[in-house]
Amino acid sequence: MINTGDIDVYLGVTAVWHGRIYGSTENGPLALDARTGEDLPTSPGIAPYAVNEYVGLAIQGTQAMAYPAIG
């Protein structure tokens, strides 16, 4: 659970990589700084289940999708 002022948001953590926590909320995917818990300035676009320096893997329906890592 993340407290965002007046609202509590539940984060389903999907992956952790090099100081970033990836997950999904009812409002979509989210990436957090693991040290501070602050939102990262750019949304990851997906909530990957596996990630490395080259690619993030996500599930869409019954298919595994690979997305190139950016930044």
N, C-alpha and C positions, 0 to 999 in steps of 0.2 A: 504494500500500500504506500502510495506517495501522497503526502499532504500538500496541496497546491493552494494554500490560503483557506478559503471557505469550503473547499471540496476535497474529498479523499478519492484518489484514482488508484485502481488496482492494476498492477503491472504483472503480466505473465512473462517472466524472464525466459528467453529462448536461447541466448548464447552470451558468452563473455569472451572478449578478446582484447588484449593490450590496453587495459584501462577503460574499456567501453562495455557497458551493459546494454544488450539489445533485448527488446521485448515488445509486447503488444498490449494496448489498452483498448477500451471500448471506442476510443477516438482514432485508433490506428497505430502503426508502428512508432517506436520511440527508441532513442539512444541516449544513455546517460553517461556522465563521467563517473567512473567507479569510485574515485576518491571523494568527490564532493556531493554526488547525487544530483547535480544540476543537469538539466537538459542540454544536449549538445545543440549548437546553433542550426545544424542542418538535419532534417529528418532523414532516416536511412531509407525510406521508401518501402522497405520490407522488414520483417522481423525474422532474421536468419536463424536457423537451427544449428548451423555449422558455419564457421567463418575462418578465413586465414587472410594472408596479405594479398591474395589474388582474387578470391571469390567468396560470395555468401550464398549458402544454399537455403532455399525456402520451400515450403510445401504449398502448392496451390491445387486444391481439390485432391486428386489422387496422383498428381505428378510432382516430382522434385524438379525445381527450377534453379539454375545457376545464374547469379548476377555478378558482374565484374565489380571488384572493390574500387572505390573512388576515394581519393585523398589519402 
